[in-house]
Amino acid sequence: MPARQPHGSRVIGGYRPHVRFRDYSDGEIKTYLRAETPYDCAGSAKAEGLGIALLEAIESDDPTALIGLPLIALSRMLRAAGFLILGAA
């Protein structure tokens, strides 16, 4: 296993997914808002649920960044710090 970075080190990365909404009717949005009550997320469209039906496209190197923690980027950072997530190299 490679040497780990010393305690207190910091790695910073930013990932910005681009989301395009499709055209939808007032009825569709009202039904969606009643079904999901998505008022606790950015854009009020939960891509991991019914909100995906409101979207035209999601563009990102790390699609998990849209939902929360960018897991692909986190895995890359952990490997760079010497943590072998899947075991030996």
MODELLER restraints for C-alpha pairs under 7 A, 6 or more apart:
rsr = mdl.restraints
at = mdl.atoms
rsr.add(forms.Gaussian(group=physical.xy_distance, feature=features.Distance(at['CA:1:A'], at['CA:82:A']), mean=6.70, stdev=0.5))
rsr.add(forms.Gaussian(group=physical.xy_distance, feature=features.Distance(at['CA:2:A'], at['CA:82:A']), mean=5.19, stdev=0.5))
rsr.add(forms.Gaussian(group=physical.xy_distance, feature=features.Distance(at['CA:3:A'], at['CA:82:A']), mean=6.00, stdev=0.5))
rsr.add(forms.Gaussian(group=physical.xy_distance, feature=features.Distance(at['CA:4:A'], at['CA:81:A']), mean=5.36, stdev=0.5))
rsr.add(forms.Gaussian(group=physical.xy_distance, feature=features.Distance(at['CA:4:A'], at['CA:82:A']), mean=4.90, stdev=0.5))
rsr.add(forms.Gaussian(group=physical.xy_distance, feature=features.Distance(at['CA:5:A'], at['CA:81:A']), mean=5.65, stdev=0.5))
rsr.add(forms.Gaussian(group=physical.xy_distance, feature=features.Distance(at['CA:15:A'], at['CA:65:A']), mean=6.63, stdev=0.5))
rsr.add(forms.Gaussian(group=physical.xy_distance, feature=features.Distance(at['CA:16:A'], at['CA:60:A']), mean=6.96, stdev=0.5))
rsr.add(forms.Gaussian(group=physical.xy_distance, feature=features.Distance(at['CA:17:A'], at['CA:58:A']), mean=6.83, stdev=0.5))
rsr.add(forms.Gaussian(group=physical.xy_distance, feature=features.Distance(at['CA:17:A'], at['CA:59:A']), mean=5.67, stdev=0.5))
rsr.add(forms.Gaussian(group=physical.xy_distance, feature=features.Distance(at['CA:17:A'], at['CA:60:A']), mean=4.56, stdev=0.5))
rsr.add(forms.Gaussian(group=physical.xy_distance, feature=features.Distance(at['CA:17:A'], at['CA:63:A']), mean=6.91, stdev=0.5))
rsr.add(forms.Gaussian(group=physical.xy_distance, feature=features.Distance(at['CA:17:A'], at['CA:65:A']), mean=6.82, stdev=0.5))
rsr.add(forms.Gaussian(group=physical.xy_distance, feature=features.Distance(at['CA:17:A'], at['CA:66:A']), mean=6.09, stdev=0.5))
rsr.add(forms.Gaussian(group=physical.xy_distance, feature=features.Distance(at['CA:18:A'], at['CA:58:A']), mean=5.76, stdev=0.5))
rsr.add(forms.Gaussian(group=physical.xy_distance, feature=features.Distance(at['CA:18:A'], at['CA:59:A']), mean=5.07, stdev=0.5))
rsr.add(forms.Gaussian(group=physical.xy_distance, feature=features.Distance(at['CA:18:A'], at['CA:60:A']), mean=6.46, stdev=0.5))
rsr.add(forms.Gaussian(group=physical.xy_distance, feature=features.Distance(at['CA:19:A'], at['CA:57:A']), mean=5.86, stdev=0.5))
rsr.add(forms.Gaussian(group=physical.xy_distance, feature=features.Distance(at['CA:19:A'], at['CA:58:A']), mean=4.62, stdev=0.5))
rsr.add(forms.Gaussian(group=physical.xy_distance, feature=features.Distance(at['CA:19:A'], at['CA:59:A']), mean=6.45, stdev=0.5))
rsr.add(forms.Gaussian(group=physical.xy_distance, feature=features.Distance(at['CA:20:A'], at['CA:55:A']), mean=5.91, stdev=0.5))
rsr.add(forms.Gaussian(group=physical.xy_distance, feature=features.Distance(at['CA:20:A'], at['CA:56:A']), mean=5.30, stdev=0.5))
rsr.add(forms.Gaussian(group=physical.xy_distance, feature=features.Distance(at['CA:20:A'], at['CA:57:A']), mean=5.20, stdev=0.5))
rsr.add(forms.Gaussian(group=physical.xy_distance, feature=features.Distance(at['CA:20:A'], at['CA:58:A']), mean=6.51, stdev=0.5))
rsr.add(forms.Gaussian(group=physical.xy_distance, feature=features.Distance(at['CA:21:A'], at['CA:54:A']), mean=5.89, stdev=0.5))
rsr.add(forms.Gaussian(group=physical.xy_distance, feature=features.Distance(at['CA:21:A'], at['CA:55:A']), mean=4.23, stdev=0.5))
rsr.add(forms.Gaussian(group=physical.xy_distance, feature=features.Distance(at['CA:21:A'], at['CA:56:A']), mean=5.08, stdev=0.5))
rsr.add(forms.Gaussian(group=physical.xy_distance, feature=features.Distance(at['CA:22:A'], at['CA:54:A']), mean=5.87, stdev=0.5))
rsr.add(forms.Gaussian(group=physical.xy_distance, feature=features.Distance(at['CA:22:A'], at['CA:55:A']), mean=5.26, stdev=0.5))
rsr.add(forms.Gaussian(group=physical.xy_distance, feature=features.Distance(at['CA:22:A'], at['CA:56:A']), mean=4.76, stdev=0.5))
rsr.add(forms.Gaussian(group=physical.xy_distance, feature=features.Distance(at['CA:24:A'], at['CA:54:A']), mean=6.95, stdev=0.5))
rsr.add(forms.Gaussian(group=physical.xy_distance, feature=features.Distance(at['CA:38:A'], at['CA:44:A']), mean=4.93, stdev=0.5))
rsr.add(forms.Gaussian(group=physical.xy_distance, feature=features.Distance(at['CA:38:A'], at['CA:45:A']), mean=6.37, stdev=0.5))
rsr.add(forms.Gaussian(group=physical.xy_distance, feature=features.Distance(at['CA:38:A'], at['CA:46:A']), mean=6.58, stdev=0.5))
rsr.add(forms.Gaussian(group=physical.xy_distance, feature=features.Distance(at['CA:45:A'], at['CA:51:A']), mean=4.53, stdev=0.5))
rsr.add(forms.Gaussian(group=physical.xy_distance, feature=features.Distance(at['CA:46:A'], at['CA:52:A']), mean=6.62, stdev=0.5))
rsr.add(forms.Gaussian(group=physical.xy_distance, feature=features.Distance(at['CA:62:A'], at['CA:70:A']), mean=6.11, stdev=0.5))
rsr.add(forms.Gaussian(group=physical.xy_distance, feature=features.Distance(at['CA:62:A'], at['CA:72:A']), mean=5.90, stdev=0.5))
rsr.add(forms.Gaussian(group=physical.xy_distance, feature=features.Distance(at['CA:62:A'], at['CA:73:A']), mean=6.96, stdev=0.5))
rsr.add(forms.Gaussian(group=physical.xy_distance, feature=features.Distance(at['CA:64:A'], at['CA:70:A']), mean=4.97, stdev=0.5))
rsr.add(forms.Gaussian(group=physical.xy_distance, feature=features.Distance(at['CA:64:A'], at['CA:71:A']), mean=6.03, stdev=0.5))
